[in-house]
Amino acid sequence: MYISVIGTGYVGLVTGACFAEFGLNVLCMDRDESRIAALEKGKVPFFEPGLAELVEKNIQAGRLRFTTDLHKAVDESLAIFIAVGTPSRPDGSADLSFVDEVARSVGARMTGYKVVITKSTVPVGTAVRVKKLIEENQTVPCNFGVVSNPEFLREGSAIEDFKRPNRVVIGADSQASVAIMKDLYRPLFLLDAPVVITDIPTAEVIKYASNVFLATKISFINEMANLCELVGADVQMVSKGMGLDKRIGSKFLHAGPGYGGSCFGKDTAALIN
């Protein structure tokens, strides 16, 4: 199967390289010409353990290609992953301008059935928005499917997370879309990886709910650290005692400077807004 990944940032490049490793033919598209030129030479613009080797291996195998031509990415693929950035606006809400731009371009170029999959972290209702933009910009009316397939990749272990995930979440609007997604993730079905197949709004909420819950857990233990300082308790032992309860767990339960990174703060603000 031929697929395209629009956006070669962290999520897009890891997604493209791992699907190529699954044996699919992948075309990664980005409008940044210098980035694409570097990727064609196997030069990855950021560090992620094992990614450069995976990219080089699949370029040599002919399964992973790169382009700046969105028309080519749409024409050649049955499945199109949207993996562009969704930065925060000043009010904390997600900026969907890049997603909108891709949706309009895909609609204008589409001449046959495609499945358009949102991989970026986006607010509830984005898939409906993408569907509407595609329909409004179609020059040749044709059927297509939309899917929400959020990523759950941790920096430093992204390849392992993709190949052996805790779960794969697929929110789809039709059985045809579900069938194509199952085909894409066939190697994970063979490994009995947990797969959650649901409707699109539910899939979109799962991503935000997961990240915001982890952010809440970090914030909670930091509040407990403040309390421990007041009453003379040891927060590390409190964390250990709490974490031994399997309903709570020990991960993300260590007092410190607070959550950071590219997701927790952005996604918490977006959910509030």
N, C-alpha and C positions, 0 to 999 in steps of 0.2 A: 504494500500500500504506500502511496505517496502522500506525505503530509508537509505542511508548511508551518513554521513558527515565526510569527511577526514580533520582532523585538529580540535583540541578542544581549540583553542584560543578564543578571544572575539567573533569574527564573527561566528565561527563554533559552539561553545557551545550555544550561544543565538539562532542560527538557529535551531539546533537540539532540544533544549528544547521547542521552540515555535511550531515547527512542531509536536512534540509529544503531545503538548497541543491541537493541531488541531485534534488529534486522529490517527495520523500516527504512524507506528512502525519505530523507529529511532535507528540506530546503529552508534554511534560516534566512530571514530577510530583515534588514535594518537600513535606514536611510543614511546612516553615518558611513560615508565611503571609506574613511581611513580605518574604521573598525572592521569593516568587511574585508578590506585589503589585508589587514593583519590576520584575521581569522582564516582567510584562504591559505595563509602560510603556516597555519597551526599555532599562531600566537594568541593566547587567551588574555584579554585585557584586565583580568583580576585573578586573584589566587583562590583556588578551591582545590583541595587535595585530590589528585587523580584526574582532574578535568582536562588539563592540557594533553595528557596522554590519551585520554578517551577521544578527544577531538581529533588528534593526529591519527589515531588508529582508524577512525571511521572515515576521515577524509581519504586516507590511502585505500580503504576498502570501497570507496565510491558511494557510500551510503549517506554521507553528510556533505552538503554543499551550502554555499553562501551567495547572497545576491542583494543588490540595492533596488531591484525591480519588483515592486509590489504586484504588478500585472502578471509577471512570471510566477510569483508565489501563488497567486490565486488560480491561474490557468492550469498549473501542473498538479494541483493537490485536491484530494477528496476531503480531507480534514484540515482546517486552518485554525491554529492556536493563536489567540491574542495574548501576548505576554509583554505588553508595553507598561511603562510606569504609570502609577496612579498617585502622584504626590499629594501632599496636603495643601489645601487652600488656606488663606489666612484665618478663616473661621474654623479650621479643623476638618472640614468635609473633604472628601476625595475629589481630586481634579480628574475628570474623565475625558478631558479633551483629546488625549492620544487614543483612547479607546474609541471615541466617536469618530475620529479621523479614519481609523482603520475600518470601522464598520461601513462608513460611507464609501470608501474606496473599494472594499470587497463587493458591496452591492452594485456599484457602477460597473465592475468588471465581470461579475458572475454571469455565466451563460448556461449553467447546468447545476445539478444537485451538489450541494456542499454541506458539510457540517462545520459550523463556526463555534469554536470552543473558547470560553473565557478562562484563561489560566491566571491572569492578574487578580489581585485582591480587590474586589469591587463591592459597592453597596448593594443591598437587596433591590431588585428591580432593574439591574444593569442589563441582564440578558434580554428582558423585554424591550429595553431601550435600544440594544444592539439590533434586535429583530426588526424593530420599527425603522431604524435608520437604513438597514439593508433594503427593506421593502421600498422605502421612499426613494432610494437612489438606483434601483434596478432599471437598466435600460431594456433588458430582456426578462420579462416575468418568468420566474422559475422557483420551484420548491427548494427549501433548504431547512436545515435543522440548527437549533442553537442549544448549547450545552454549557453548564457551569461545572468546571473540573478544577477546583482550587488546589493550590500546591501547599505542601506541608514540609518544606525543606529547611533544614537547619544548616547555617553556615558552618563549614568545616566537616560536615558529614552528608552533604547534599546528594552525592551519588549513591551512597548506601541507603539514604532515605527514599530515593526514587526506586531503587531496585528491590528493596525490602521494606516497604512502607508499613506503618502501623495501620493505615487504611487508605483506600482510594475512594474518593467521593465523586459520584457522577450524578449530576442533576440534569435531566433531559426533558425535552418537550414531545418526544415521540419514541416509539419502539425502534424505528429505523436508526435514530441517533444512538440509542442504547446499544444496538447491535454493533455499530461501527466502533463505539468506545470499547466494548468488550473485545473486539478484534485487536484494537490498538494495545490493550493491556493484557493480551492473551498470556504472555510469559508470567505475569503476576497471578493470574487465575490458576496456572499450573502449580504455583508455589503456595496456593491456598491463602493468598493475602486477603485480608478482610476488604470487601468491596461494598460500599453503601450506595445503592441505586435509589434515587429519590426524585422529587420534583425540583425545579430550578430554584425557587426562593429558599427552600430548605437547604440546598447545597451552599447557596450564598451566605446564609446565616451561620452554617456550621463553621466556615472559615473564620468569620469575625468572632463568633462565640468562643472558639478554641483559643485564639490569640488573646482575647480580652480576659478570659478566665485565667490564663497563665500570668498575665500582667497583674490581675487581681491577687493572685496567690503571692506574688513577690511583694506587692504593696502591703498585703496583710501581715506577712512575717516581719516586715519593716516596722509596721505599727506595733507589733508585739515586742520588737526590740526596744522601741521607745518606752513601752510599759515596763519591760524588764529593767531598764535603767532606773526607773522611778522606784521600783520595789525591791531592787537588789537581786533579781533572778538572772540566770544564765540563759540567754536566748538560744545559744547553740544546743543546749540540752533540751530546751523547750521544743526547738525544731526537730531534734532527734526523736523526742517522745511523741510528737505529733505524727511525724513521718512514718513511724512504725505501724501506724494504723493504715491498713491497706486501702481503706476508703479515701484517705488523704494522700498518702505517698510522700516520698522524701524529695522528689524533684521540684525545682523552682521554690524551695522552701528554705532558702539561706539568706539571712539578713545581709544587707550590703547597701551600695549606693543607689539602688533602684534599677528599674528596667531601662534598657536602651536598645540599640540596634535600629534596624531599618523598618521594623514591623510593629512592635508593641505600641509605641507611642502614637504612630500614625493611625493604626487600626482602632485604638481606643478612642482617639479624637473623632474618627470617622463614624464610629458606632454611636457616639453621643449625639452627633449632628445628623 
